[in-house]
Amino acid sequence: MESKRSVIVVGLGYVGCVSAACFAEIGHNVLGVDRDLKKVEAVRKAQSPFFEAGLDQLIQKNVAEGRLNAGILDAEALDAADVVMLCVGTPSQANGNIDLSHLRRVCDEISGLLRPRKKRLIVTVRSTVFPGTCESLLETVFSRGEDVEIVSNPEFLREGTAVRDFMEPSLLVVGGSTDDAARFVADLYAGLPGEVSIVSLRTAEMIKYTCNAFHAVKIGFANEIGSLAASLGVNPEQVMATMCRDTRLNISPAYLKPGFAFGGSCLPKDLRALTFRASRLDLKLPLLASVLSSNDEHLRRSIHQVLELPGNQIGIYGLAFKEDTDDLRESPVITIIEHLIGKGRAIRIFDPHIQLDEIYGSNLSFVVSALPHIGRLLTRSLDQLISASDALVIAQKPTAEALAQMKASGLKIIDLTRLVLKADCAPGTYT
């Protein structure tokens, strides 16, 4: 496939202008368009419409070499284009929702200008939009049968380092209405370091919100820990710098996997202690204070999902708060079992690491106080669990062999350790 493509960039703000100049630098022929004629005229004169480190030089070079131009969006330009990159604003409305009027206006304009084509046109949304937006545009604005495909290609450009962020990307994400369209746009970035993540269309739309929310949470977390540390006479910078040295658990993908609620003897206890001590210091730490209630709400969602299972006999795989341990303290599984028993369900439990006659101390005290009849609920094998159940709940990560055995049973299964949405299934269910 050709490496040089014809790209139209709609919107010459920070994202659009940087994208236009950088795509030209890679080798594509780029036309930048904007309703603000001052921005268009600036690019035509080989000038940046605003200050961004390195952008002026990039525009000068690529205008001089004929790969970058600016003008108006018309039918002739669209005839020649392979890709139209939409980099228009999606500002907040008063209620917090995003305003898609600029995006829809541009798409309406493109649809109205399109003539019968000899090649497909890929409309690519760089703007930040909520999942389902691109599908909606394809089904409404571009529903007349034009040879148009749509792609989401979110940007991760920071003002002040936007050129470097584009040319040395930390993350490249593309999702399309078809795999071919997604790969076509991914190929626009050929030659840049890193690998393009080709995902579903809705995943591509969601990932920008996810990244920004995570950045906001990290900042809020660091500020709250810093405030508490300083109030206790501890150096905040040293605390956070030392924490960040752990790249196996702290600065890593560890724990960043959607699944079941957390429990155990450490996380709940230590969160309660931090928020208690903060309250004694008259410090409000709403982010840390909300973590336990967030976990409780996630547990409630799991309980509601389990209560929808067919049959009265519910088998629970896993009783400890996570796999490969026999620690029962503050296990969220016990909370689920208490609710199920309260609703009249008959419960049987199997955990490969728990035999009641082998646990003792605070571990035994906790489970006996929560489930006084635990001895009658436990089975000694997975076979016994399956034979006694109408449906199964996986509450801790099973071995591959155990999972295969449960699937082979033909019973309805809810896997609380996996929040995977499948067609015709609730999240984390197997059919």
C-alpha positions in Angstrom: 0.0 0.0 0.0 1.2 3.5 -0.7 2.8 5.3 2.2 1.8 8.8 1.1 -1.9 9.7 1.6 -4.1 12.7 1.1 -5.3 13.9 4.4 -7.7 16.8 5.3 -7.6 18.1 8.8 -10.7 19.9 9.9 -10.0 22.3 12.7 -6.7 24.2 13.1 -6.6 24.5 16.9 -3.9 23.0 19.1 -4.8 19.4 18.1 -5.6 20.0 14.5 -2.8 22.3 13.6 -0.2 20.0 15.3 -1.7 16.9 13.7 -1.7 18.6 10.2 2.0 19.7 10.5 3.1 16.3 11.9 1.2 14.2 9.3 2.9 16.4 6.6 6.3 15.8 8.3 5.7 12.1 8.1 5.2 12.5 4.4 1.5 12.8 3.7 -0.1 15.6 1.7 -2.2 17.6 4.1 -4.9 20.3 3.7 -5.9 22.1 6.9 -9.3 23.8 7.0 -11.0 25.9 9.6 -13.9 28.4 9.8 -11.5 30.9 11.4 -9.9 32.4 8.3 -7.1 33.9 10.4 -5.8 30.4 11.2 -6.1 29.4 7.5 -4.2 32.4 6.4 -1.5 31.9 9.0 -0.7 28.4 7.8 -0.7 29.6 4.2 1.9 32.1 5.2 3.9 29.2 6.8 3.2 30.5 10.3 1.7 28.9 13.4 -1.7 30.4 14.4 -0.5 30.1 18.1 2.7 29.3 20.0 3.5 25.7 20.5 7.1 24.6 20.8 8.5 23.4 17.5 5.3 23.9 15.5 6.4 27.1 13.7 9.5 25.4 12.2 7.5 22.3 11.3 4.9 24.4 9.4 7.5 26.5 7.6 9.3 23.3 6.4 6.3 21.4 5.2 4.6 24.4 3.5 7.9 25.2 1.7 8.2 21.5 0.6 4.6 21.4 -0.6 3.1 18.8 1.7 1.1 21.2 3.9 -1.5 23.7 2.8 -4.6 25.4 4.2 -7.9 26.3 2.5 -11.6 25.6 2.4 -13.5 22.3 2.5 -15.1 21.8 -0.9 -16.1 18.9 -3.1 -12.9 18.9 -5.1 -10.8 18.6 -2.0 -12.9 15.7 -0.7 -12.7 14.0 -4.1 -8.9 13.8 -3.6 -8.9 12.9 0.1 -8.2 9.5 1.5 -8.9 10.5 5.1 -10.6 13.5 6.8 -9.4 14.1 10.3 -12.0 15.9 12.5 -10.2 17.9 15.2 -13.1 20.2 16.2 -14.0 21.1 19.8 -16.4 19.2 21.9 -16.8 21.6 24.9 -18.8 21.0 28.0 -22.4 22.0 28.3 -23.8 23.4 31.6 -25.0 20.0 32.7 -21.5 18.4 32.1 -22.5 16.6 28.9 -20.4 17.3 25.8 -21.5 19.6 23.0 -21.4 17.7 19.7 -22.8 20.6 17.6 -19.5 21.5 16.0 -18.8 17.8 15.1 -22.2 17.2 13.6 -22.0 20.5 11.6 -18.8 19.4 10.0 -20.1 15.9 9.3 -23.2 17.4 7.7 -21.0 19.6 5.6 -18.9 16.7 4.5 -22.0 14.6 3.6 -23.4 17.4 1.6 -20.3 17.9 -0.4 -19.6 14.3 -1.2 -19.9 13.2 -4.8 -19.8 9.6 -6.2 -16.4 8.3 -5.3 -13.8 6.1 -6.9 -12.3 5.3 -3.5 -13.7 5.2 0.0 -13.4 8.1 2.4 -12.4 7.5 5.9 -13.8 10.1 8.3 -11.6 10.0 11.4 -12.7 11.6 14.7 -9.7 12.9 16.7 -12.1 14.9 19.0 -12.9 13.5 22.4 -16.4 11.9 22.2 -18.3 9.4 24.2 -18.6 5.8 23.1 -21.3 5.4 20.4 -20.8 8.8 18.9 -19.0 7.5 15.8 -21.6 4.8 15.3 -24.4 7.3 15.5 -22.7 9.6 12.9 -22.3 6.6 10.5 -26.0 5.6 11.0 -27.4 9.1 10.6 -25.2 11.7 8.9 -23.5 9.2 6.6 -26.4 6.8 6.1 -27.2 7.7 2.5 -24.9 5.0 1.1 -21.8 7.1 0.4 -18.6 5.1 0.4 -17.7 6.4 3.9 -16.2 4.6 6.8 -15.6 6.0 10.2 -12.7 5.7 12.6 -11.9 7.0 16.1 -8.3 8.0 16.6 -8.1 9.9 19.9 -5.3 12.3 20.5 -2.9 12.4 23.5 -1.2 15.7 22.9 -0.3 18.0 25.7 0.0 21.7 25.1 3.6 22.7 25.3 4.9 19.3 24.2 2.3 18.5 21.5 4.8 18.1 18.6 7.0 15.7 20.6 3.9 13.8 21.8 2.8 13.3 18.2 6.2 12.3 16.9 7.1 10.2 19.9 3.8 8.8 21.0 3.3 7.1 24.3 0.0 5.6 23.1 -1.5 5.3 19.6 -5.1 4.1 19.5 -7.3 3.4 16.4 -10.8 1.8 16.3 -12.9 1.7 13.1 -16.3 0.7 11.7 -14.3 -1.9 9.8 -10.9 -3.5 10.5 -9.7 -2.3 7.1 -10.5 1.3 7.9 -8.8 1.1 11.3 -5.7 -0.4 9.7 -5.7 2.2 7.0 -5.6 5.0 9.6 -3.0 3.1 11.7 -0.8 3.0 8.7 -0.7 6.8 8.5 1.6 6.6 11.5 4.1 4.2 9.9 7.6 5.2 10.8 6.8 6.6 14.3 8.1 4.7 17.3 5.7 2.4 19.2 2.9 0.1 18.1 -0.6 1.2 17.2 -3.3 -0.4 19.4 -6.1 -1.4 17.0 -9.3 -1.8 19.1 -13.0 -1.7 18.7 -14.6 1.6 17.7 -16.2 2.1 21.1 -13.0 1.2 23.0 -11.1 3.8 21.0 -13.7 6.5 22.0 -13.6 5.3 25.7 -9.8 5.2 26.1 -9.3 9.0 26.0 -11.8 9.5 28.9 -10.2 6.6 30.7 -6.7 8.1 30.5 -7.8 11.6 31.5 -9.9 10.2 34.4 -6.9 8.2 35.6 -4.6 11.2 35.4 -7.1 13.2 37.4 -7.3 10.4 40.0 -3.5 10.2 40.2 -3.2 14.0 40.8 -6.0 14.0 43.4 -4.5 10.9 45.1 -1.0 12.5 45.3 -2.4 15.7 46.6 -4.5 14.0 49.3 -1.6 11.7 50.4 0.7 14.8 50.4 -1.7 16.8 52.5 -2.0 14.0 55.1 1.7 13.3 55.1 2.5 17.0 55.6 0.0 17.2 58.5 1.8 14.3 60.1 5.2 15.8 59.7 6.2 13.5 56.9 7.9 14.7 53.7 5.2 14.3 50.9 7.7 14.3 48.1 9.7 11.5 49.6 6.6 9.4 50.3 5.4 9.6 46.6 8.9 9.3 45.1 9.5 6.2 47.1 6.1 4.7 46.2 6.8 5.3 42.5 10.0 3.2 42.7 7.8 0.1 42.9 7.1 -0.6 39.2 5.8 -4.1 39.8 2.7 -3.1 41.8 2.5 0.7 42.1 3.4 2.1 38.7 2.3 -0.9 36.6 -0.8 -2.6 35.2 -1.2 -4.4 38.5 -4.7 -4.0 39.9 -5.9 -2.1 36.8 -8.1 -5.0 35.6 -11.9 -4.7 35.9 -13.2 -7.5 38.1 -14.5 -8.3 41.6 -14.5 -6.0 44.7 -11.4 -5.9 46.9 -11.2 -7.3 50.4 -8.6 -8.9 52.7 -6.9 -7.8 55.8 -5.0 -4.8 54.4 -6.8 -2.6 51.9 -10.1 -2.0 53.8 -8.4 -1.7 57.2 -5.7 0.8 56.0 -8.2 3.0 54.1 -10.3 3.2 57.2 -7.3 4.1 59.3 -6.1 6.9 56.8 -9.5 8.5 56.6 -10.0 8.3 60.4 -6.7 9.9 61.1 -7.4 12.6 58.5 -10.7 13.4 60.2 -8.9 13.9 63.5 -6.6 16.4 61.8 -9.7 18.2 60.3 -8.5 17.2 56.8 -11.1 16.4 54.2 -9.8 13.8 51.8 -12.9 13.0 49.7 -11.1 10.9 47.1 -9.6 8.4 49.7 -12.9 8.6 51.7 -14.9 7.5 48.7 -12.8 4.4 47.8 -14.6 2.1 50.3 -18.0 3.3 49.3 -17.1 2.8 45.6 -16.0 -0.8 46.5 -19.3 -1.4 48.3 -21.3 -0.1 45.3 -19.4 -2.5 43.0 -20.1 -5.3 45.4 -23.8 -4.4 45.3 -23.8 -4.6 41.5 -22.3 -8.1 41.8 -25.0 -9.1 44.3 -27.8 -8.0 42.0 -26.3 -9.8 39.1 -26.0 -13.1 41.1 -29.6 -12.8 42.3 -30.7 -12.9 38.7 -29.3 -16.4 38.2 -31.9 -19.1 37.6 -32.6 -21.9 40.1 -32.4 -22.0 43.9 -29.1 -23.9 44.4 -26.2 -21.5 43.8 -22.6 -22.8 43.8 -19.9 -20.4 44.8 -16.3 -21.1 43.6 -13.9 -19.3 45.9 -14.4 -18.1 49.5 -11.1 -16.3 50.3 -10.7 -12.7 49.2 -8.5 -13.7 46.3 -7.0 -16.8 44.7 -4.0 -18.7 46.1 -4.7 -17.9 49.7 -6.9 -19.1 52.6 -7.4 -15.6 54.1 -11.1 -15.1 54.7 -10.9 -11.7 56.5 -13.2 -9.1 54.9 -13.7 -11.4 51.9 -16.4 -9.8 49.7 -17.6 -13.3 48.8 -18.9 -13.7 52.3 -21.1 -10.6 51.9 -22.5 -12.0 48.7 -23.3 -15.3 50.5 -25.0 -13.5 53.4 -27.3 -11.7 50.9 -28.1 -14.9 49.0 -29.0 -16.8 52.1 -31.1 -13.9 53.2 -33.0 -14.1 49.9 -33.6 -17.8 50.5 -31.1 -19.3 48.1 -29.5 -22.6 49.0 -25.7 -22.1 48.9 -22.8 -24.5 48.4 -19.1 -23.4 48.4 -15.9 -24.8 47.1 -12.5 -23.2 47.6 -9.4 -25.3 46.7 -7.4 -23.8 49.5 -9.9 -23.9 52.4 -10.7 -26.8 54.6 -12.6 -25.7 57.7 -10.6 -28.0 60.0 -7.4 -26.4 58.9 -8.1 -22.7 59.5 -7.8 -21.1 62.9 -7.3 -17.8 64.8 -8.8 -14.5 63.5 -9.4 -16.2 60.1 -11.7 -18.8 61.7 -13.4 -16.3 64.0 -14.2 -14.0 61.1 -15.9 -16.7 58.9 -17.7 -18.4 61.8 -19.2 -15.1 63.0 -20.2 -14.1 59.4 -21.4 -17.6 58.4 -22.2 -19.7 61.5 -23.2 -22.7 59.4 -20.2 -22.6 57.2 -19.4 -26.3 57.8 -22.6 -27.3 56.1 -22.0 -25.1 53.1 -18.5 -26.2 52.1 -17.9 -29.0 49.7 -14.7 -30.9 49.4 -14.4 -31.0 45.6 -15.4 -29.1 42.5 -17.4 -32.1 41.4 -19.5 -32.0 44.5 -20.1 -28.2 44.0 -21.3 -28.7 40.4 -23.5 -31.7 41.2 -25.2 -29.7 44.0 -25.8 -26.5 42.0 -28.3 -25.1 39.5 -26.0 -22.2 38.6 -22.4 -21.2 39.5 -20.7 -18.0 40.6 -16.9 -17.7 40.2 -15.7 -15.4 42.9 -12.0 -15.9 42.6 -9.8 -16.6 39.6 -10.0 -20.3 38.9 -7.3 -22.5 37.3 -7.7 -23.2 33.6 -8.7 -26.8 34.5 -11.3 -25.7 37.0 -12.8 -23.2 34.6 -13.0 -25.8 31.8 -14.7 -28.2 34.2 -17.3 -25.6 35.2 -18.0 -24.6 31.6 -18.4 -28.3 30.6 -21.1 -28.6 33.3 -23.6 -26.8 31.1 -24.7 -24.7 34.1 -25.2 -20.9 33.9 -22.1 -19.2 35.2 -21.4 -15.7 36.3 -17.7 -14.9 36.6 -17.3 -12.0 38.9 -13.5 -11.8 38.3 -14.1 -10.8 34.6 -16.1 -7.8 33.6 -16.3 -8.9 29.9 -19.3 -7.9 27.9 -20.3 -10.5 25.4 -23.2 -10.6 23.0 -26.4 -12.0 24.6 -24.6 -12.2 28.0 -24.4 -10.1 31.1 -20.9 -8.9 32.0 -18.7 -11.8 33.1 -21.2 -14.6 32.1 -20.6 -17.7 30.1 -23.2 -19.5 28.0 
